[in-house]
Amino acid sequence: MKGTLPEEPQTPDTLVRNFLEEIDKAVRSGGFVSVLFHPFLTNKPERMQAMETIVLRLAQLRGEGQIWLARCGDIAEWLHAHPDTVGDDPKWDASSWR
């Protein structure tokens, strides 16, 4: 989603819509999505509700067996055990949000 949205903070509805689109795209393609919620962005009820909506969708997909939902450390361990699954060594993403 980097670089696709304006610089000003987006509405909770925009956040939910974009995250769910990215999650659904990854499910369809068998890809990977890393989800990060900054605590300072959850300081209002509507922002917390947006985060909850996304987390509930992830939990639903996990319950349906459609995704592996894991912590970063678990993913790193799996990647170390299966280095051939990612092709070339993953590179740092040096792009900027702005």
C-alpha positions as CSV (number, residue, x, y, z in Angstrom):
1,M,0.0,0.0,0.0
2,K,3.1,2.2,0.2
3,G,2.8,5.3,-1.9
4,T,-0.8,4.7,-3.0
5,L,-2.6,6.9,-0.4
6,P,-2.3,10.6,0.3
7,E,0.0,11.8,3.0
8,E,-2.7,12.9,5.5
9,P,-4.1,10.3,7.9
10,Q,-6.7,8.1,6.4
11,T,-10.2,7.4,7.8
12,P,-10.7,4.1,9.6
13,D,-13.0,2.9,6.8
14,T,-10.1,3.5,4.3
15,L,-7.7,1.6,6.6
16,V,-10.1,-1.4,6.8
17,R,-10.9,-1.4,3.1
18,N,-7.2,-1.3,2.1
19,F,-6.0,-3.9,4.6
20,L,-8.8,-6.3,3.7
21,E,-8.1,-5.9,0.0
22,E,-4.4,-6.7,0.6
23,I,-5.2,-9.6,2.8
24,D,-7.6,-11.1,0.3
25,K,-5.1,-10.6,-2.5
26,A,-2.5,-12.5,-0.5
27,V,-4.9,-15.3,0.2
28,R,-5.7,-15.6,-3.5
29,S,-2.1,-15.6,-4.6
30,G,-0.7,-17.6,-1.7
31,G,1.4,-14.6,-0.8
32,F,2.5,-12.9,2.4
33,V,1.2,-9.9,4.3
34,S,2.7,-8.4,7.4
35,V,0.3,-6.4,9.5
36,L,1.5,-3.7,11.8
37,F,-0.7,-1.5,14.0
38,H,1.1,1.4,15.7
39,P,-0.3,2.0,19.2
40,F,-0.5,5.8,18.8
41,L,-2.9,5.2,15.9
42,T,-5.4,3.3,18.1
43,N,-6.2,6.2,20.5
44,K,-9.8,6.6,19.3
45,P,-12.7,4.2,19.5
46,E,-13.2,4.2,15.7
47,R,-9.6,3.4,15.1
48,M,-9.7,0.5,17.6
49,Q,-12.8,-0.8,15.9
50,A,-11.0,-0.7,12.5
51,M,-8.1,-2.7,14.0
52,E,-10.5,-5.1,15.5
53,T,-12.3,-5.6,12.2
54,I,-9.1,-6.5,10.5
55,V,-7.9,-8.8,13.3
56,L,-11.3,-10.6,13.3
57,R,-11.0,-11.2,9.5
58,L,-7.5,-12.7,10.0
59,A,-8.9,-14.9,12.8
60,Q,-11.7,-16.0,10.6
61,L,-9.3,-16.9,7.7
62,R,-7.1,-18.8,10.2
63,G,-10.1,-20.7,11.5
64,E,-11.1,-21.7,8.0
65,G,-7.5,-22.9,7.4
66,Q,-6.9,-20.4,4.7
67,I,-3.9,-18.7,6.3
68,W,-1.1,-19.3,8.7
69,L,-1.3,-16.5,11.2
70,A,2.0,-16.2,13.1
71,R,4.3,-13.9,15.0
72,C,7.4,-12.5,13.3
73,G,9.7,-14.8,15.3
74,D,7.8,-17.9,14.2
75,I,8.0,-16.8,10.6
76,A,11.7,-16.2,10.8
77,E,12.3,-19.7,12.3
78,W,10.2,-21.2,9.5
79,L,12.1,-19.3,6.9
80,H,15.5,-20.4,8.3
81,A,14.3,-24.0,8.2
82,H,13.0,-23.6,4.6
83,P,15.3,-21.2,2.9
84,D,14.5,-22.4,-0.6
85,T,10.9,-21.2,-0.3
86,V,11.8,-17.5,-0.8
87,G,14.2,-17.9,-3.7
88,D,17.0,-15.3,-3.4
89,D,17.7,-13.9,0.0
90,P,15.0,-11.4,0.8
91,K,16.3,-7.8,0.5
92,W,15.6,-4.9,2.8
93,D,12.8,-2.7,1.6
94,A,14.4,0.7,1.5
95,S,11.4,2.5,0.1
96,S,9.7,5.3,2.0
97,W,6.1,6.0,2.9
98,R,6.4,9.4,1.4
